Structure formats: structure tokens, C-alpha cells
Amino acid sequence: MELLFILVYFILFLIAIVLSFQTVKYFRTMWKFKNRKKDGSEDKDFKYFD
């Protein structure tokens, strides 16, 4: 029974790590998008969001 709890906690921990990594990646991308140059020279990098 204790082994089952340890396994469940481990899986939840892995999910939390993956979600936080994805959040950081998304935050960095959106920060770069918000602070991009106004002349549109970097817009080809952000076609993904259109």
C-alpha cells in the first residue's frame, strides 16, 4: 500500500515538473513576443501564434 502512494506521488511530481517547464517555455516566448521590435523584422519567428 505504501508503495502505491509513493508511486502516485512520483507520477504527480513528474506531471508538475513537466507542466512548470512548459509554463516557463510559454512565458519566455510570450515575453519575447511582447518585447519584439516594432518594425516587424522579428514577426517571422511568431507565425505560430497567427
C-alpha positions, -999 to +999 in steps of 0.1 A: +000+000+000+028+024+009+045+016-024+013+026-043+013+060-025+050+065-033+043+057-070+013+081-072+033+109-056+062+103-080+038+104-110+022+136-097+057+151-092+067+143-128+035+159-141+041+190-120+077+193-133+066+189-170+038+215-165+061+240-149+087+235-177+060+241-203+048+272-185+083+287-183+088+280-221+054+296-229+062+326-207+096+332-223+080+330-258+053+355-249+078+378-232+099+378-264+067+384-285+057+413-263+091+429-265+097+423-302+108+452-324+080+474-337+092+473-373+080+437-378+115+424-386+111+396-360+075+387-369+085+356-389+095+340-356+059+343-344+039+329-373+030+301-349+006+324-330-014+336-360 
